Amino acid sequence: MRGYLVAIFLSAVFLYYVLHCILWGTNVYWMPPVEMKQRNRVLPCLSKPAFASLLRYHEFHPFLCASDFKKIASMYGSDKFDLPYGIKTSAEYFRVALSKLQSCDLFDEFDNVPCKRCVVVGNGGILKNKTLGEKIDSYDVIIRMNNGPVLGHEEEVGRKTTFRLFYPESVFSDPIHSEPNSTVILIAFKPLDLKWLWELLTDGKLNSRGFWKKPALNLIYKPDQIRILDPFIIRMAAYELLHFPKVFPPHQKPKHPTTGIIAITLAFHICHEVHVAGFKYNFSDIRSPLHYYGNATMSLMSQNAYHNVTAEQLFLKDIIEKNYVINLTQE
């Protein structure tokens, strides 16, 4: 009898181990418990990503879906926060904007590459003259942000784009920067951002008041290319990775994560291996280039009151030293 019980126990332990491996293998490619237009079939990974300890939820779909965004918001606590970290008082704005999008899929239906190797390409001036373009293009997933151009900088930053994160004030409007094979992701910081998207998708009259600078007045992307980022990703970046306070002192402007840190947080949820490039800044010389493009200098970084650049640089240093990510532009 005792031997029989031992055999059952050992069988249960083995079954648990097998299920554990399978769940870890598929978690970064999990699809939400909703009816999707398409489902991505992805082969499992049998090892944990290096950054696994940073994630609270290992199975999280990063884009909002029109059919159930309220349910998902409730499941992950986004219904308890206002924008930019939740939908609490902006659910109707989300509903209207999402109704004009054609998909909330993560990858193309024919994309079944397992254990994706991803690179998050920042816009830092350190990319100048590094000739990393060919290497960047070799990754399974290439994440870019805002209006960091590819055109004219192919040798430095590559030609391909899988995902591009943006907000209304930072998105391309000139068709020469069109990326027809990419997915573009709106980061909604305020209700006006969602209203802006809806107005452009419905050919409505755009009111540009209320934005910190003039937003794009047209979209160069098709509706099936556009996604809306789940605020949970931004909230995780702010509270769990950068450890921002949930309430700032009255005399201090609230700080929010930069698009770059949000992009890295997104990568943690969809990739098995994450590399970064262009995230190092030269704070010792305010005249050094801020970006790999244009003429802006580091002096502009010190004037930004909405980001905690020091906290972000410390976070990046920590995850690089722990080998959670690999830095392609380490000097």
LORO-908098 format. One line per 3 residues: number of its first residue (from 0); their letters; for each residue z, x, y of N, C-alpha, C. Coordinates in steps of 0.1 Angstrom, whole numbers, plus 5000, padded with zeros to 4 digits. Layout:
NUM = A = Z X Y Z X Y Z X Y ~ ...
//
This chain:
0 = MRG = 5000 5008 4988 5000 5000 5000 5000 5009 5013 ~ 5009 5019 5012 5009 5028 5024 4996 5035 5026 ~ 4990 5039 5015 4976 5046 5016 4966 5037 5022
3 = YLV = 4967 5024 5019 4958 5014 5024 4959 5012 5039 ~ 4972 5012 5043 4975 5010 5058 4970 5023 5066 ~ 4972 5035 5060 4968 5047 5066 4952 5047 5068
6 = AIF = 4945 5042 5057 4931 5042 5058 4926 5032 5069 ~ 4933 5021 5070 4929 5011 5081 4932 5017 5094 ~ 4943 5024 5096 4946 5031 5109 4936 5041 5112
9 = LSA = 4932 5050 5103 4922 5060 5106 4909 5054 5109 ~ 4905 5043 5102 4893 5036 5105 4893 5031 5119 ~ 4904 5025 5123 4905 5020 5137 4904 5031 5147
12 = VFL = 4911 5042 5145 4910 5054 5154 4895 5058 5155 ~ 4888 5059 5144 4874 5064 5144 4866 5054 5152 ~ 4868 5041 5150 4860 5031 5157 4863 5031 5172
15 = YYV = 4875 5034 5176 4878 5035 5190 4871 5047 5196 ~ 4871 5058 5189 4864 5070 5194 4849 5067 5196 ~ 4843 5061 5186 4829 5058 5187 4826 5049 5199
18 = LHC = 4834 5038 5200 4832 5029 5212 4834 5036 5225 ~ 4844 5045 5225 4847 5053 5238 4835 5061 5242 ~ 4829 5068 5232 4818 5076 5235 4806 5068 5240
21 = ILW = 4804 5057 5233 4793 5048 5237 4795 5043 5252 ~ 4807 5038 5255 4810 5033 5268 4808 5044 5279 ~ 4813 5056 5276 4811 5067 5285 4797 5070 5287
24 = GTN = 4789 5069 5276 4775 5072 5277 4767 5063 5285 ~ 4771 5050 5286 4763 5041 5293 4769 5037 5306 ~ 4781 5041 5310 4787 5035 5321 4780 5038 5334
27 = VYW = 4774 5049 5336 4767 5051 5349 4754 5043 5351 ~ 4750 5037 5340 4738 5029 5341 4741 5014 5338 ~ 4753 5010 5340 4757 4997 5337 4751 4987 5346
30 = MPP = 4747 4975 5341 4742 4965 5349 4752 4954 5351 ~ 4753 4947 5362 4764 4937 5364 4762 4925 5355 ~ 4773 4918 5354 4773 4906 5345 4766 4894 5351
33 = VEM = 4754 4896 5356 4746 4885 5362 4732 4885 5357 ~ 4725 4875 5359 4711 4874 5355 4703 4882 5365 ~ 4697 4893 5361 4689 4901 5370 4674 4898 5368
36 = KQR = 4666 4901 5378 4652 4899 5376 4646 4908 5365 ~ 4652 4920 5365 4648 4929 5354 4661 4937 5350 ~ 4661 4942 5338 4672 4950 5333 4667 4963 5329
39 = NRV = 4674 4974 5333 4670 4987 5330 4675 4991 5316 ~ 4666 4995 5308 4670 5000 5295 4671 5015 5296 ~ 4683 5020 5294 4686 5034 5296 4693 5039 5284
42 = LPC = 4688 5050 5278 4695 5056 5266 4708 5062 5270 ~ 4718 5062 5261 4732 5066 5264 4733 5081 5266 ~ 4744 5084 5274 4748 5098 5275 4761 5099 5266
45 = LSK = 4763 5110 5260 4775 5112 5251 4785 5121 5257 ~ 4785 5123 5270 4795 5131 5276 4799 5125 5290 ~ 4811 5128 5295 4815 5124 5308 4809 5132 5319
48 = PAF = 4805 5126 5330 4801 5134 5341 4813 5143 5347 ~ 4810 5154 5353 4820 5163 5358 4830 5156 5368 ~ 4824 5146 5375 4832 5140 5386 4839 5127 5381
51 = ASL = 4839 5125 5368 4844 5112 5362 4858 5108 5368 ~ 4867 5118 5370 4880 5115 5374 4881 5109 5388 ~ 4870 5110 5396 4870 5105 5409 4867 5090 5410
54 = LRY = 4862 5084 5399 4858 5070 5399 4868 5061 5394 ~ 4870 5050 5401 4879 5039 5397 4872 5030 5387 ~ 4860 5026 5390 4852 5018 5381 4841 5026 5376
57 = HEF = 4840 5028 5363 4829 5036 5357 4817 5028 5354 ~ 4818 5015 5356 4807 5006 5354 4805 4997 5366 ~ 4796 5002 5375 4795 4995 5388 4780 4995 5392
60 = HPF = 4775 4983 5395 4761 4982 5400 4762 4983 5416 ~ 4755 4992 5422 4757 4995 5436 4750 4986 5446 ~ 4741 4978 5441 4733 4969 5451 4737 4955 5449
63 = LCA = 4738 4948 5460 4742 4933 5460 4730 4925 5455 ~ 4734 4914 5447 4724 4905 5442 4726 4891 5448 ~ 4715 4885 5452 4717 4872 5459 4724 4862 5450
66 = SDF = 4722 4862 5437 4727 4851 5429 4742 4851 5427 ~ 4749 4863 5429 4763 4863 5426 4771 4873 5434 ~ 4767 4876 5446 4773 4887 5454 4788 4883 5457
69 = KKI = 4790 4870 5459 4804 4865 5462 4813 4867 5450 ~ 4808 4865 5438 4816 4867 5426 4819 4881 5424 ~ 4809 4890 5426 4811 4904 5424 4821 4909 5435
72 = ASM = 4820 4904 5447 4829 4908 5458 4843 4905 5455 ~ 4845 4893 5449 4859 4889 5445 4864 4898 5433 ~ 4855 4901 5424 4859 4910 5412 4864 4923 5417
75 = YGS = 4858 4929 5427 4861 4943 5431 4868 4944 5445 ~ 4873 4932 5450 4881 4932 5461 4874 4932 5475 ~ 4861 4931 5475 4854 4932 5487 4855 4919 5496
78 = DKF = 4860 4909 5490 4863 4896 5497 4875 4897 5505 ~ 4883 4908 5504 4895 4910 5512 4893 4919 5524 ~ 4881 4924 5526 4878 4933 5537 4867 4928 5546
81 = DLP = 4868 4930 5559 4857 4927 5568 4847 4939 5567 ~ 4835 4936 5572 4825 4948 5573 4832 4959 5582 ~ 4829 4971 5578 4818 4976 5569 4822 4977 5555
84 = YGI = 4835 4974 5551 4839 4977 5537 4840 4964 5529 ~ 4836 4953 5534 4837 4941 5526 4829 4930 5532 ~ 4830 4918 5526 4821 4906 5530 4830 4895 5536
87 = KTS = 4843 4897 5538 4853 4887 5541 4848 4876 5551 ~ 4844 4880 5562 4840 4871 5573 4825 4871 5575 ~ 4817 4878 5566 4803 4879 5568 4795 4874 5556
90 = AEY = 4801 4866 5548 4794 4862 5536 4780 4855 5539 ~ 4780 4847 5549 4768 4839 5552 4757 4849 5557 ~ 4761 4859 5564 4751 4869 5568 4745 4876 5556
93 = FRV = 4753 4880 5547 4749 4886 5534 4740 4876 5527 ~ 4744 4864 5526 4736 4854 5518 4722 4852 5524 ~ 4721 4851 5537 4708 4849 5543 4699 4861 5542
96 = ALS = 4705 4873 5544 4697 4886 5543 4692 4888 5528 ~ 4701 4886 5519 4698 4888 5504 4687 4878 5500 ~ 4687 4866 5506 4677 4856 5502 4663 4860 5505
99 = KLQ = 4661 4870 5513 4647 4874 5517 4643 4887 5509 ~ 4652 4892 5500 4649 4903 5492 4644 4899 5478 ~ 4636 4907 5472 4629 4903 5460 4636 4909 5447
102 = SCD = 4645 4918 5449 4651 4924 5437 4664 4931 5441 ~ 4673 4933 5432 4685 4941 5434 4686 4951 5423 ~ 4674 4954 5416 4674 4964 5405 4678 4978 5410
105 = LFD = 4683 4985 5401 4686 4999 5404 4674 5008 5402 ~ 4668 5008 5390 4656 5016 5388 4645 5007 5383 ~ 4633 5013 5383 4621 5006 5378 4623 5002 5364
108 = EFD = 4617 4991 5360 4619 4985 5346 4614 4995 5335 ~ 4605 5004 5339 4600 5013 5329 4608 5027 5329 ~ 4618 5028 5338 4626 5040 5339 4637 5040 5329
111 = NVP = 4636 5048 5318 4647 5049 5308 4652 5063 5306 ~ 4651 5071 5317 4656 5085 5316 4671 5085 5315 ~ 4677 5090 5305 4691 5091 5304 4697 5102 5311
114 = CKR = 4710 5101 5314 4718 5113 5320 4711 5119 5332 ~ 4709 5111 5342 4700 5115 5353 4707 5126 5361 ~ 4698 5136 5364 4701 5147 5373 4697 5143 5387
117 = CVV = 4706 5143 5396 4704 5138 5410 4706 5149 5420 ~ 4699 5148 5431 4701 5157 5442 4702 5148 5455 ~ 4713 5150 5462 4715 5143 5475 4711 5153 5486
120 = VGN = 4701 5150 5494 4695 5159 5504 4700 5155 5517 ~ 4709 5163 5523 4714 5161 5536 4704 5165 5546 ~ 4707 5163 5559 4698 5167 5570 4702 5179 5577
123 = GGI = 4711 5187 5572 4716 5199 5579 4706 5210 5582 ~ 4708 5217 5593 4700 5227 5597 4699 5239 5587 ~ 4709 5240 5578 4709 5250 5568 4697 5250 5559
126 = LKN = 4690 5238 5558 4678 5237 5550 4666 5245 5556 ~ 4667 5248 5568 4656 5256 5574 4653 5269 5567 ~ 4640 5271 5564 4636 5283 5558 4642 5286 5544
129 = KTL = 4647 5276 5537 4653 5278 5524 4642 5276 5513 ~ 4631 5269 5516 4620 5267 5507 4625 5261 5494 ~ 4633 5250 5495 4639 5244 5483 4630 5232 5478
132 = GEK = 4619 5229 5485 4611 5217 5483 4607 5215 5468 ~ 4602 5225 5462 4598 5224 5448 4610 5221 5439 ~ 4621 5228 5441 4633 5225 5433 4638 5211 5435
135 = IDS = 4639 5207 5447 4643 5193 5450 4635 5183 5443 ~ 4622 5185 5443 4613 5175 5436 4614 5175 5421 ~ 4621 5185 5415 4622 5186 5401 4633 5176 5395
138 = YDV = 4641 5170 5404 4653 5162 5399 4648 5148 5395 ~ 4655 5142 5387 4652 5128 5382 4654 5118 5394 ~ 4664 5120 5402 4667 5111 5414 4669 5120 5426
141 = IIR = 4662 5116 5437 4663 5123 5450 4667 5113 5460 ~ 4679 5115 5466 4685 5106 5475 4685 5113 5489 ~ 4678 5106 5498 4678 5110 5512 4684 5100 5521
144 = MNN = 4685 5103 5534 4693 5094 5543 4687 5094 5557 ~ 4688 5082 5563 4684 5080 5577 4670 5084 5579 ~ 4667 5090 5590 4653 5094 5594 4651 5109 5592
147 = GPV = 4656 5114 5581 4653 5128 5578 4639 5129 5572 ~ 4630 5135 5579 4616 5134 5575 4612 5143 5563 ~ 4602 5138 5555 4596 5147 5545 4583 5152 5551
150 = LGH = 4576 5144 5558 4563 5148 5563 4565 5160 5573 ~ 4557 5171 5569 4558 5183 5577 4569 5193 5573 ~ 4578 5189 5564 4589 5197 5559 4589 5198 5544
153 = EEE = 4578 5196 5538 4577 5195 5523 4582 5208 5517 ~ 4579 5220 5523 4583 5232 5517 4598 5234 5517 ~ 4605 5228 5527 4619 5229 5528 4627 5218 5520
156 = VGR = 4622 5206 5520 4629 5195 5514 4622 5187 5503 ~ 4610 5191 5500 4602 5184 5490 4594 5172 5495 ~ 4588 5165 5485 4579 5154 5489 4584 5141 5483
159 = KTT = 4592 5141 5473 4595 5128 5466 4608 5122 5472 ~ 4609 5109 5471 4621 5102 5475 4624 5090 5465 ~ 4635 5090 5459 4639 5079 5450 4646 5068 5458
162 = FRL = 4657 5072 5465 4664 5063 5474 4666 5069 5488 ~ 4665 5060 5498 4668 5065 5512 4678 5055 5518 ~ 4690 5059 5522 4700 5051 5528 4697 5051 5543
165 = FYP = 4700 5039 5549 4697 5038 5564 4706 5027 5569 ~ 4706 5026 5583 4711 5015 5590 4701 5012 5601 ~ 4702 5001 5608 4691 4997 5618 4688 5007 5628
168 = ESV = 4698 5015 5632 4695 5025 5643 4690 5038 5637 ~ 4688 5039 5624 4684 5052 5619 4672 5051 5609 ~ 4666 5040 5608 4655 5038 5599 4642 5042 5605
171 = FSD = 4632 5047 5598 4619 5050 5603 4612 5037 5607 ~ 4604 5038 5617 4596 5026 5621 4581 5030 5622 ~ 4578 5043 5622 4564 5048 5622 4558 5048 5608
174 = PIH = 4547 5041 5605 4542 5041 5592 4538 5054 5586 ~ 4537 5065 5594 4533 5078 5589 4544 5083 5579 ~ 4557 5077 5581 4568 5081 5572 4570 5072 5561
177 = SEP = 4560 5063 5558 4562 5053 5547 4563 5060 5534 ~ 4572 5055 5526 4574 5061 5512 4572 5049 5502 ~ 4560 5046 5498 4557 5034 5490 4564 5034 5477
180 = NST = 4568 5045 5471 4574 5046 5458 4589 5047 5458 ~ 4595 5046 5470 4609 5047 5471 4616 5034 5473 ~ 4629 5034 5471 4638 5023 5473 4646 5026 5486
183 = VIL = 4647 5017 5495 4655 5019 5508 4667 5010 5507 ~ 4678 5016 5512 4691 5009 5510 4698 5007 5523 ~ 4700 4995 5527 4707 4992 5540 4722 4993 5538
186 = IAF = 4728 5001 5547 4742 5002 5548 4746 4993 5559 ~ 4753 4982 5556 4756 4972 5567 4770 4976 5572 ~ 4770 4980 5585 4783 4983 5592 4788 4971 5600
189 = KPL = 4779 4962 5603 4783 4951 5612 4774 4939 5608 ~ 4778 4927 5612 4770 4915 5609 4756 4916 5615 ~ 4755 4922 5627 4742 4923 5633 4732 4931 5625
192 = DLK = 4737 4940 5616 4728 4948 5608 4721 4938 5598 ~ 4728 4929 5593 4722 4919 5583 4713 4909 5590 ~ 4717 4905 5602 4709 4896 5610 4696 4903 5614
195 = WLW = 4697 4916 5617 4685 4924 5620 4675 4924 5609 ~ 4680 4927 5597 4672 4927 5585 4665 4913 5583 ~ 4673 4903 5584 4667 4889 5582 4656 4886 5592
198 = ELL = 4659 4890 5605 4649 4887 5615 4636 4894 5613 ~ 4637 4907 5609 4625 4915 5606 4617 4910 5594 ~ 4624 4905 5584 4618 4900 5572 4612 4886 5574
201 = TDG = 4616 4879 5584 4611 4865 5587 4602 4865 5599 ~ 4599 4876 5605 4591 4877 5617 4597 4870 5628 ~ 4611 4870 5628 4618 4863 5639 4618 4872 5651
204 = KLN = 4623 4866 5662 4624 4873 5675 4637 4882 5674 ~ 4635 4895 5675 4646 4904 5673 4653 4906 5686 ~ 4667 4904 5685 4675 4907 5697 4682 4920 5694
207 = SRG = 4679 4930 5702 4684 4943 5700 4698 4946 5707 ~ 4703 4936 5713 4716 4938 5720 4727 4939 5709 ~ 4738 4947 5712 4749 4948 5703 4748 4960 5694
210 = FWK = 4737 4968 5694 4735 4980 5686 4739 4992 5695 ~ 4744 5003 5688 4749 5014 5696 4737 5022 5702 ~ 4725 5020 5696 4713 5025 5702 4702 5016 5697
213 = KPA = 4690 5017 5703 4679 5007 5700 4676 5008 5685 ~ 4676 4997 5678 4673 4997 5664 4657 4997 5662 ~ 4653 4999 5650 4639 4998 5647 4634 4983 5650
216 = LNL = 4622 4982 5655 4617 4969 5659 4607 4964 5649 ~ 4605 4972 5638 4596 4967 5627 4600 4974 5614 ~ 4596 4969 5603 4599 4975 5590 4586 4980 5584
219 = IYK = 4587 4993 5579 4575 4999 5573 4576 4998 5558 ~ 4587 4991 5553 4589 4989 5539 4587 4975 5534 ~ 4582 4973 5522 4580 4959 5517 4593 4954 5512
222 = PDQ = 4595 4940 5511 4607 4934 5507 4612 4939 5493 ~ 4602 4942 5484 4607 4946 5471 4612 4960 5470 ~ 4611 4967 5481 4616 4981 5482 4630 4981 5487
225 = IRI = 4635 4970 5493 4647 4970 5501 4659 4965 5492 ~ 4671 4972 5494 4683 4968 5487 4694 4968 5498 ~ 4705 4961 5495 4717 4961 5504 4728 4968 5496
228 = LDP = 4734 4978 5501 4745 4985 5494 4757 4977 5494 ~ 4764 4976 5482 4776 4969 5480 4787 4977 5489 ~ 4794 4969 5497 4804 4976 5506 4815 4984 5498
231 = FII = 4816 4981 5485 4826 4988 5477 4823 5003 5478 ~ 4811 5007 5477 4807 5021 5477 4812 5028 5490 ~ 4810 5021 5502 4815 5027 5514 4830 5027 5515
234 = RMA = 4836 5017 5509 4851 5016 5509 4857 5027 5501 ~ 4850 5030 5489 4855 5040 5481 4854 5054 5488 ~ 4843 5056 5495 4841 5068 5502 4852 5070 5513
237 = AYE = 4855 5059 5520 4865 5060 5531 4879 5062 5526 ~ 4883 5053 5517 4897 5053 5513 4901 5062 5501 ~ 4892 5063 5491 4896 5070 5479 4891 5085 5479
240 = LLH = 4880 5088 5486 4875 5101 5486 4879 5109 5498 ~ 4878 5102 5510 4882 5109 5523 4896 5106 5527 ~ 4902 5096 5520 4916 5092 5523 4919 5088 5537
243 = FPK = 4909 5080 5543 4912 5075 5556 4923 5065 5556 ~ 4930 5063 5567 4940 5052 5567 4933 5039 5568 ~ 4939 5029 5563 4934 5015 5564 4936 5009 5578
246 = VFP = 4945 5014 5585 4948 5010 5599 4949 5023 5608 ~ 4941 5024 5618 4941 5035 5627 4951 5032 5639 ~ 4957 5042 5645 4965 5039 5657 4957 5032 5668
249 = PHQ = 4964 5024 5676 4956 5016 5686 4948 5025 5696 ~ 4952 5037 5699 4945 5046 5708 4934 5053 5702 ~ 4932 5052 5689 4922 5060 5682 4911 5051 5676
252 = KPK = 4899 5055 5678 4887 5048 5673 4887 5049 5657 ~ 4885 5039 5650 4884 5040 5635 4873 5049 5631 ~ 4875 5057 5621 4865 5066 5616 4859 5060 5603
255 = HPT = 4846 5062 5602 4839 5058 5590 4831 5069 5584 ~ 4829 5069 5571 4821 5079 5564 4807 5081 5569 ~ 4802 5093 5570 4788 5095 5573 4779 5090 5562
258 = TGI = 4766 5088 5565 4757 5083 5555 4756 5094 5544 ~ 4758 5106 5547 4758 5117 5537 4769 5115 5526 ~ 4781 5112 5530 4792 5110 5521 4790 5097 5513
261 = IAI = 4785 5087 5520 4782 5074 5513 4771 5077 5502 ~ 4761 5085 5505 4750 5088 5496 4756 5096 5484 ~ 4765 5105 5486 4771 5112 5474 4780 5102 5466
264 = TLA = 4787 5093 5472 4794 5083 5465 4785 5074 5457 ~ 4774 5070 5462 4764 5063 5455 4759 5071 5443 ~ 4756 5084 5445 4752 5092 5434 4762 5093 5422
267 = FHI = 4775 5093 5426 4785 5093 5415 4784 5081 5406 ~ 4779 5070 5411 4779 5058 5404 4766 5056 5396 ~ 4756 5064 5398 4743 5062 5392 4738 5074 5385
270 = CHE = 4745 5085 5386 4740 5098 5381 4750 5104 5371 ~ 4745 5113 5362 4754 5120 5353 4757 5134 5358 ~ 4748 5139 5367 4749 5152 5373 4745 5152 5387
273 = VHV = 4753 5157 5396 4750 5155 5411 4749 5169 5417 ~ 4738 5172 5424 4737 5184 5432 4735 5180 5446 ~ 4738 5188 5456 4737 5185 5470 4730 5197 5477
276 = AGF = 4723 5193 5488 4716 5203 5496 4716 5199 5511 ~ 4719 5208 5520 4718 5205 5534 4731 5198 5539 ~ 4742 5201 5533 4755 5196 5538 4764 5206 5545
279 = KYN = 4759 5218 5547 4767 5228 5553 4763 5229 5568 ~ 4774 5230 5577 4771 5231 5591 4778 5243 5597 ~ 4771 5249 5607 4776 5261 5614 4785 5256 5626
282 = FSD = 4798 5254 5624 4806 5250 5635 4810 5261 5645 ~ 4807 5273 5641 4811 5284 5649 4801 5287 5661 ~ 4789 5280 5660 4779 5282 5670 4773 5268 5674
285 = IRS = 4777 5263 5685 4773 5250 5689 4759 5249 5693 ~ 4752 5261 5694 4738 5261 5697 4729 5261 5684 ~ 4735 5263 5673 4728 5263 5660 4722 5249 5657
288 = PLH = 4711 5249 5650 4704 5236 5647 4713 5226 5639 ~ 4713 5214 5644 4721 5204 5636 4713 5199 5624 ~ 4700 5197 5626 4692 5192 5615 4681 5203 5611
291 = YYG = 4674 5201 5600 4663 5209 5596 4651 5205 5604 ~ 4651 5194 5611 4640 5189 5620 4645 5187 5634 ~ 4636 5187 5643 4640 5184 5657 4647 5195 5664
294 = NAT = 4652 5192 5676 4659 5203 5684 4673 5200 5687 ~ 4679 5191 5680 4694 5188 5682 4702 5200 5677 ~ 4713 5202 5685 4722 5213 5681 4736 5208 5677
297 = MSL = 4744 5217 5672 4757 5214 5667 4766 5208 5677 ~ 4763 5210 5690 4771 5204 5701 4772 5189 5700 ~ 4762 5183 5694 4762 5168 5693 4772 5164 5682
300 = MSQ = 4775 5172 5672 4784 5169 5662 4798 5168 5667 ~ 4802 5176 5676 4815 5176 5682 4817 5164 5691 ~ 4807 5157 5695 4808 5146 5704 4809 5133 5697
303 = NAY = 4808 5133 5683 4808 5121 5675 4822 5116 5673 ~ 4825 5104 5678 4839 5099 5677 4841 5090 5665 ~ 4830 5087 5657 4831 5077 5647 4832 5083 5633
306 = HNV = 4831 5097 5632 4832 5103 5619 4843 5114 5620 ~ 4850 5117 5608 4859 5127 5607 4852 5139 5600 ~ 4845 5147 5607 4837 5158 5601 4846 5168 5593
309 = TAE = 4858 5170 5599 4867 5180 5592 4871 5175 5578 ~ 4874 5162 5578 4878 5156 5565 4867 5157 5555 ~ 4855 5154 5560 4843 5154 5551 4840 5168 5546
312 = QLF = 4841 5178 5555 4838 5192 5550 4849 5197 5540 ~ 4861 5193 5542 4872 5196 5532 4869 5189 5519 ~ 4865 5177 5519 4861 5170 5507 4850 5177 5499
315 = LKD = 4839 5180 5507 4828 5187 5501 4832 5200 5495 ~ 4840 5208 5502 4845 5221 5497 4853 5219 5484 ~ 4861 5208 5483 4869 5206 5471 4860 5202 5459
318 = IIE = 4851 5193 5461 4843 5189 5449 4833 5200 5445 ~ 4829 5209 5454 4821 5220 5450 4829 5231 5443 ~ 4841 5234 5448 4850 5244 5441 4854 5239 5427
321 = KNY = 4855 5226 5425 4859 5220 5412 4847 5218 5403 ~ 4835 5222 5408 4823 5220 5401 4819 5206 5397 ~ 4824 5196 5405 4820 5182 5404 4806 5181 5408
324 = VIN = 4802 5189 5418 4788 5189 5423 4784 5203 5424 ~ 4771 5206 5424 4765 5219 5426 4759 5219 5440 ~ 4762 5229 5448 4756 5230 5462 4744 5240 5462
327 = LTQ = 4732 5235 5464 4720 5243 5464 4719 5252 5476 ~ 4727 5249 5487 4726 5256 5499 4739 5264 5502 ~ 4745 5268 5492 4758 5276 5493 4754 5290 5498
330 = E = 4761 5294 5508 4759 5308 5513 4771 5317 5511
//
